[in-house]
């Protein structure tokens, strides 16, 4: 299973919490759709079928994560020095 980057999970959690705090479920059709989209994306990103389980899984994957995760940079390997001109 593909694993979502911690920054993506953190952003999805923040969006979900903001939408629920603002009462998106009882708001405009656009706000309800945005909440549904974020909920679905959280489920896909965590491999779950329920938004509550998705939030738990996402938070579990974030526990101990560094605020500025550079894991993708570490996979790329060291940069080669530029040629002298």
Residue pairs with C-beta under 8 A, 6 or more apart in sequence:
1 47
3 61
4 12
4 45
4 46
4 58
4 61
5 69
5 71
5 72
6 61
6 62
6 65
6 69
6 71
7 69
8 45
9 42
9 45
9 46
9 58
9 61
9 62
10 62
10 65
12 38
12 41
12 42
12 45
12 58
13 42
13 55
13 58
13 59
13 62
15 38
16 35
16 38
16 39
16 42
16 51
16 55
19 31
19 34
19 35
19 38
20 35
22 31
24 31
24 32
24 34
24 35
25 32
25 35
39 51
39 54
42 48
42 51
42 54
42 55
42 58
43 49
43 50
43 51
43 54
45 54
45 58
46 53
46 54
46 57
46 58
46 61
47 57
48 54
48 57
